[in-house]
Amino acid sequence: MRILGIETSCDETAAAVVEGGSRIVSSVVSSQLDVHGKYGGVVPELASREHLRAIVPVVRQAMEQASCSYPELAAVAVTQGPGLVGSLLVGIVYAKAIAMSCKLPLIAVNHLEGHIHAVAMEAGSQLQFPALALVASGGHTHLFEIREGFHYRLLGRTRDDAAGEAYDKVAKLLGYSYPGGPILDQIASYGDPQAVSFPLAKMKGNPLDFSFSGLKTAVLRWVEARNMAAEIEARKQWSRSHPRSSIEEWLALTPPATRDLIASFQHTVIRELLTRAEMAAGMISAKSWVITGGVACNAGLRAAARQAKLPYGVFFPRPALATDNAAMIAAAAFPKYQRGEFAGWELKAHAGLTLA
């Protein structure tokens, strides 16, 4: 039972073949980091063009690695949304072409559900229901209740910036190269997380919602009050000529006070995520907890979740499955295949698609 998954929701062109919903037979990801890095973020039009260039060789490579022919597939799965509409269209059109020409079922997958299955495919029976899912990435910060059979209920979401987006914006503000989240995560371990006091966001209405824009502004105000322009400009100049710098090089350009600022910023983001997630887990009497999405690679978040001594299992994806990939899309498609939930040829990209 092999399913070909295709993922093109943002700036990674990915294809994978997954067997039985859990065994990854092949997985190929083509990153556009070099294309977007010079702009400090993803440029949608450029992302679409790069997907057009990469989609055929990436899918071909995934099929070759799996030693699989198209007639041997059970179905073709593709990300319908959420994401950048131009990027999504590239994957959907190509998935339709394969499915139609090979007379295979077509399965539409929600990108957020894919991130959840990045964990579920490896956790297997250890994942107990009801489970709480924290999906945190550059574009999403959501809390979901997962019920038996992978049915979902949205509990909370960010009202402004996503957690990963806040990381990248603060990194850009401080003069680090894109993507800045991993850089800040590494530098944070060299600073004092209690040095700068940042309050948690106070949410009116749903207490499980997130907000990171205020924290981002607080960092900006801290920087402005300390006249850091020269320090930041030095890092910007360095990043232009050394976009793939080592942590040792970044540390040499980061004074102790800035390391403390970064450590305090990360500490606050993690508190924001875990405080609301623990609250949600208590409300639904969760028996397990999934933390997934690109931010799940954050070493500080992983350490804090494991040190929390929660009364239930906490599951993370391995780093290769935390960021956007197609294996998670094929895995999420498997229960849909079993239920006969197939998409029609009228399937369209849905940039704002919700889950639950």
N, C-alpha and C positions, 0 to 999 in steps of 0.2 A: 504494500500500500504506500506508494511513493507520490508525494505532492511537490510540484515545483512552486516555489514562492518567489514573488517579485516585489521589491520594495523601492520606491522612488519618491517618497513623500517630501524630502528636503534636499540635502546635498550629498547623499550617498546613493549610488546606483548599486543595487544588491540583488543577487539571485541565489537560491539554495534549493537543494533537494532534501526533503526530510521523510523518513520512513516511519510509518506507524504513529506519527504525531510526536515522536520523541527522539528518534535516532537521526542525527545529522549526517547525511551521506556526503554532502558537499555544501560549501558556503563561500561565496565570493562577494567581496565588497570593494567597490571603486570609489575612493574618496575624492572630493573636490576641494580639499583644504588649501592646496596651493593656489587655486583659482580665486577663492574668496578671501584668503588671508590678507591680501594687500588692501582690502576694503574694510577690514575690521568686522565683517559679518557676511551673512549669505545674501547674495544679490539674486533675486528670483529669476530674472531673465537669463542670467548666465547659468544658473542651476539647470534650467530647462534645456538649454543648448548642450550642456555637458552630458545630461542624461541621454539626449539623442545620440551623442557620439558613443556613449559607453554601453547602452542597453544590449545591443546585439552581441558584442564580444563577452560581456559579463554573463549573460544567460548561456551562451555557448560554452564558456569555460566551466560553469556550474554543472552543466549536463555532461561534459567530458570528464570532469572529476568524479562524477557519480557513476561513470560508465553506463549511462542510461540513455535510451532512445525515447523520443516523445511518445510513441505508442505504448511504452511501458508505464507511463505515468497514469495515476488514477484521476488527477485533476490539476488545474492551474489556479493558484491563488495569487491575489494581488491586493496591495493596499489601496483602498478607496478614499481614505481620508482619516483624520484631518491632516493638513499639510499645505504645501504650495500648489495651487491648482495646476499650473503649467507642468510642474514636476510630476504630479500625480497622473496627469494625462498621458505622459510618455509611457509609464508602466502599464496603465490600464489598456491603452491601445495595443501595446505589444502583447500583453497577456491575452487579450481578445483574439488577436491574430493567431497565436499558437493554439488556443483552445478551439477556435473555429476550424482551422485547417486540419487539426488532428482529431476533431470530434471528441474533445474532452470537456468535462464539466468545468465551469468557471466559478470561482468562489471569491466574493468580496470580503475583505478583512479590514476591521478598524485598526488603525495604527496603535492605539492605546491598548487594545486587547492583545495585539502582538507583543507589546512590552510585558504584559502580564504572563503570557505563555512562554516568554524567554526564561522565566523562572519555573513555571509549572512543568515544562517539559523535562527539567532536571530534578525537580523536587518530587515529582510523582506522587505516590500515596502518602508521603510525609506532609503534603499540603492538606491541612484539615479545614473543613468548612463549618461555619462561615469564616471567611478569611478577609483580612483587610489588605488592600493594595494601595501603596503610595507610589504613584507614577510621577517621577520628577526628572525633567530634562530641560533642554534649551527652549523648548516650545510649550511644555506642559507641566503643570503641577496639580495633580488630581488625587482625591481619595475616593476609593470605591469599596463597597461591600461586594465580595464575591460569594455567591451561593452555589450550592451543589449543582453540577451541570454547567458551570461557568455562565451564570446569569448575574447581571451586575446592577448595582444601585449607586448612583453618584451621591457622595456624602459632602464633598467640599472641593473647591477649586480655587486657583489664584484669581484675584480680581484685577491684576495688572501684569507685572512681569512674572515670568516663570522663574523658578529657582536657578536653573542653568543660565537663563538670560541675565539675571541679576549678577551672577558671577562674571560673565563675559563683559557686561557693561562696566562693572567696577574695575575689572582688569584693564579695559581700554582707558578708563578715566586715569588710572595710575601709570599708564604708558607701556603695558605689557602687550605682547603680540596675541593675535587671535589664533585659536580659541584660548581665552585666558583662564577659564575655569580650572583646568588641570595645573596651570602654573600657580594659581593662588592656593590650591589644595596642598601643593608641595611646600610652598613658602610658609604656609600657616603653621606647620609643625616646628618652625624655628622661631615663632613669636609667642607672646603671652596672650592667651585668649581672654584674660580678664583685664587687660590693660585699658581698653576703651569700652565704656558702658553704652550699649545700644539696646533700647527697649524692644520688646516684642510688639508686633502690630496689634492694635485693639480693633476687633471686627464687630461692627454692628450687623444685626441680622443673624446670619449663619456663623456660629463660632468656629466652625470647621474650615471656613474659607481662609485663604492665605493672601498676604500682601507683602511685596518686597520693594515697592517703589519708595516707600518712606525710608527704608534702610539704605537704599542707594543714595537718596538725597542726604541722609545723615553723614555718609562717607564723604560726599562732595563738600559738605559744610566743614567737616573736619580738615579736609585737604586745603580748602580755601583759607581757613584760619591759620594755617601754618606755612603759608607761602612756599609751597612745594613745586612751583612751576619749573625751576631749573632741574630738580631731581627727575621730575616726570619727563621733561623734554629729553634728558640724557637717555632714559630708557626707550623713548620713542625712536630716537635716532639709532640706538642699538638694534631695536627690533626690526627696523627697516632693512638693515644689512645682515642681521642674524636672526631670521624668523624661527629657526629651530634650535634655540639656545638650550644649554643644559641647565639644570637647577643650580649648579655651582656658579654659572655665569650670571644667572638672575639674582642670586643671593649677593653677589659682589656689587650689584647695582641697587640693592635694597637695604637701606639703613635700618638699624634696630627698631626705630620708632614706626617705620612703615611695615616691618614684619609684624609688630604688635597690632597695628591697625588691621592687617589682613587676617591675622589669627582671630581677632575679635569679631570681624565681619563673618568669617566662617563659623565661629562659635554661635553667633546669633542666627544665621541661616539654619544651622542644624537644630538649634533649640526650636525655631519656628516650625520646622518640619516634624520633628519628633513629638513636640508637645501636642500639636493638633492630631497627629496620627495616633498617639496613645489615647487621647480623648475619644477619637472615633472608634478605636478598637474596643474600648470599654462600653461604648454605647451599643455596639452590635454583638457584644460577648464573643469577640473573635477568638478562634482557636489556633490561628496562625497569621502570619504577617508577611506580605510581599513588599519589598522595596526594589523598584526597577526603574529603567530609564537611564539616560546618560549620567545623571547625578549620582546614580547608585555606584559609579566607579569611585566616588569621592572617598578617600581613605578616612577622613575625619568622620564622615557620616557612618561608614561601616563600623568604625571603632566605637562610636557613641551608641549605636543601636545594640551592639553586642555587649557593651558594658551596662546597659540599662537593666539587665536581669529581669526581663519580661516573663510573664507566666505562660508564654507560648513560643513556638518556634518562629524565628525570623529568617527569611530566605532572600538571598541576593542572587542575581544572575552572575555568571562569570563575566569578566570585563568585555570579552569579545561579543557577548550577547546583550550587554547593557546598552551600548550605542545602537544606532539604527542598523538592522541587518534583515535578511530575508528568511533566515531559518525560523525566526519567531513568527513570521507571517504564515509560513507553511505549517508550523505547529498549531497556530490558532485556527487554521482552516480545517484541521483534522476532525474535531468534533462537529463542525458544520457539515463536512462531507458525510459523516455518519448519520446526521439528521436529515440529509438531503436538502440542505439550504444552499441552493445554487443561484447564481446571478444570471440575469438575462443579458442579451447582447446590447440592450439599451443602457447598461451600466455606465454611470458618469462619475467623474471626480467630484468629491464633496469636501471642499477645503475646511469647512467648519463642522464636520461630522462629529456627533457626540456618541458616547457609549452609555447605554442605559437610559 
